[in-house]
Structures are given as C-alpha cells and as structure tokens.
Amino acid sequence: MIPSILPTYNRAPLSFVKGEGVWLQTEDGRRYLDLGAGIAVNALGHANPDLVDALTTQANALWHVSNLYQIPAQQKLADALVERTFADTCFFTNSGTEAMELVVKMARKYWHDQGQPERTRILTFEGAFHGRSSAAIAAVGTEKMTKGFGPLLSGFTQLPWGDHEALREAAAQADVGAILIEPVQGEGGIRPVPDQCLKGLRDLCDDIGALLIFDEVQCGMGRTGKLFAHEWAGVTPDIMMVAKGIGGGFPLGAVLATEAAAACMVAGTHGSTYGGNPLACAVGAKVMEIVASEDFLDGVRARSGRLRQGLEGLVASHPEVFEGVRGTGLMLGLKCKGAPADLVQAGYAEGVLTVPAADNVVRLLPPLNIAEAEIDEALSRLDRVAARVGSDAG
Ligand SMILES: Cc1ncc(COP(=O)(O)O)c(C=O)c1O
C-alpha cells in the first residue's frame, strides 16, 4: 500500500523534534551535529534567536496579504538585495524551483520583446541541478531526472563540464538566448567553476548578446564566504536565482535581475500567491542584515579555513576512504572512494549529519555561524565515521 506520504524520498530512520544552532535532537534525546543544514538552508543554524524574533514579531502583526498590496517586509528585503548586488529588481518566490520557472520565462520574454523571439535556447551544463519542475528537469536533461516525464519543454542544450570547444560551438547557434550555470555546483558534487571560466562566460555572453544567468540557490547567501559566489570572480550576471539560505529555514526564494533583463516582465506577466509573503520576507530581511555584513563574511572565511584544513588532514589519515577535499567556503565536499551513502549512513551512528551528492561526494554545508569548537567536534566525529567506513571496506 502506498504510504500516506508520497514516497519520492529515501528517508533515513531519524526524526528530529528540536534544533538549536548546529545541533538537532531526536525525541529520545540523541544529539546530532548538523553539517547538512537542511541542504544549505539553515544558514544561521536552528532556532536562531534573531530569526525567531523576526518571525514571531511579524506573525503577531500580520501573516499574509496578497501581492495586490504593498508589503513593507518585501520592500525592505528587495531594497537590501538591490543595494548589495548587481541587481536593480527582485521577484520573490517560495523556492529555488519557482525561481527557475521565472528565469526561463524572463529569458524568453526578453528576446521576444527584443524582436528576436527565436532566441529561446538556454545552454546548461552537465552535473547541473535547477529543481524538479518541468522546466528545471528539461534544463538538466539527464535520463535520471526526465525519464517518464516527457514530452519535455524544448529549448535547452546541455554541455559537458569544462569543454570550452563545445561551449563555443553551441553558443554560435542563432537561437541561443542565455547561458545558465551554478557558480559552484551543489548536487553535481561540489564543483566550483574556476573564476577564469565565469569571466569567460561573461565575455562570451557579451559577444553574442546572450543573457548570463547564475543559479546561486545553493552557493549564494554567504555560503562561499562572499555574499554571492560570483563575487569571487569579479563578474556579474544579468539574472540570478536565489533560495535556500536566504530564508534561513523559512521557504523563500528570489530572482534578481538587471533592469535591462527584467524590463520585459510587466504587470500581469508573472505572479505568485505566496511569493514575498510577509513572514518569509521578515525572516529574509533579518538573514540578509546578518549575512551581508563584512564581519560575518570574514567569519565564514575563517571558519572555512579551519574546516578545510581539518578535512585535508582527515583525507590524509584515511586514504582508503577519501580521494580529496573540494569546494569553497562552507560548501565543501569529501570525494569518496566508495559510495558516499556509506559515509552518510555511518555518520548517523557517530551523531553527525552530512549530505550525499553526485560524483561520489559527501557534502558538508554547516550553518555559516558554526563555532570553532563545533568544527573541531565535527572533525573528530568525521574521523570516527571514516574509521568505521574504512574498516568495513578493509
Ligand atoms: C542549485 C540549485 N538550484 C535550484 C534548486 C531547487 O531549489 P528548491 O529545492 O528550493 O526548489 C536547488 C535545490 O537543491 C539547487 O541546489
């Protein structure tokens, strides 16, 4: 009999009832160090007092009004994002996938309004992940994502990772309107795009007049030690998707765009009942206030250095389990010799939570405010996890 929850996830037999900072607790009182943070969502940890305060203050005043009216919390968050980024305007969504939907619509409408409606093609990259909607799975195009869900939305071409020749060839096609890329691939196995390549993509888009779209749903909001990952490369996109960390655990996403890219989206062309809801935006505005500060981002970089150094040591002590460390900021991956699921599973026994990704990688995406002592504790737990997996493998 089908379970009462549609079984699209293989869930671990763990049920948490309480969270505090980087810790999660089960009903029977077992504590787990959460290095997954809801897959890069709980940017400021669980039950962060500032976010609880922002949420409850808003909840006591007003939960929801539709986008038929002005929403002060939404305005505050939009102004903060515009002030701090390349963007001139924002549209708020409830998730990364919803942001993806608008990105595809905006890219198409842009070219429609430019009088070149044939430029519908969006180039994407092998290993990418942009969500699970019809557009998002078509964008990625793998059999794993798309099998059984056809006919797929047309207009996407997937390119091999790092193949500049294939990119140049595909970009030369007359129907290309945009290039969409995660500056650091998350689900694909924590693969940062080298700064030079992001710069090259910006130049290429400028040459062919295409829109450059960054998906910073996972790598944005301080995760790499800058507010947005593309800042490391010194280039800006025309359009960007944001979600996960921006809500700190409350469902919130956004599309940020330049005026030139977004001017096509006039009244009536897009909408969302819940997107930009007062509760979500009150939390988002507080997350933004905390994470966008240079002091906070300095702290993320320092914590990243400590974690990374410890992970390099871990890899050196367990060469039978690991191949190396990859990633940037607090978006780090342990490339495993065996199945990453073995490591994730062994972590349950040692009270540490990690997240598997493609390419045999275990992801570490802790809350951005994890304390030094908690990093050290995480490293010693991971050492015990590796010993378990290593002895099983031997
Ligand atoms: C890079 C990226 N884009 C888009 C999405 C989809 O976001 P959501 O799950 O909030 O719909 C994800 C989710 O993992 C993601 O990592």
The ligand as a MOL file (V3000), in Angstrom:
LIG
                    3D

  0  0  0     0  0            999 V3000
M  V30 BEGIN CTAB
M  V30 COUNTS 16 16 0 0 0
M  V30 BEGIN ATOM
M  V30 1 C 21.4680 24.9800 -7.4560 0
M  V30 2 C 20.0340 24.6800 -7.1640 0
M  V30 3 N 19.0680 25.2250 -7.9210 0
M  V30 4 C 17.7810 25.0020 -7.6850 0
M  V30 5 C 17.3740 24.1780 -6.6690 0
M  V30 6 C 15.9130 23.9510 -6.4140 0
M  V30 7 O 15.5590 24.5980 -5.2580 0
M  V30 8 P 14.2650 24.1550 -4.4030 0
M  V30 9 O 14.5460 22.7800 -3.8970 0
M  V30 10 O 14.1740 25.2050 -3.3310 0
M  V30 11 O 13.1080 24.2020 -5.3040 0
M  V30 12 C 18.3310 23.5750 -5.8530 0
M  V30 13 C 17.9360 22.6630 -4.7700 0
M  V30 14 O 18.7020 21.8690 -4.2900 0
M  V30 15 C 19.6980 23.8280 -6.1050 0
M  V30 16 O 20.6540 23.2800 -5.3670 0
M  V30 END ATOM
M  V30 BEGIN BOND
M  V30 1 1 1 2
M  V30 2 1 2 3
M  V30 3 2 2 15
M  V30 4 2 3 4
M  V30 5 1 4 5
M  V30 6 1 5 6
M  V30 7 2 5 12
M  V30 8 1 6 7
M  V30 9 1 7 8
M  V30 10 2 8 9
M  V30 11 1 8 10
M  V30 12 1 8 11
M  V30 13 1 12 13
M  V30 14 1 12 15
M  V30 15 2 13 14
M  V30 16 1 15 16
M  V30 END BOND
M  V30 END CTAB
M  END
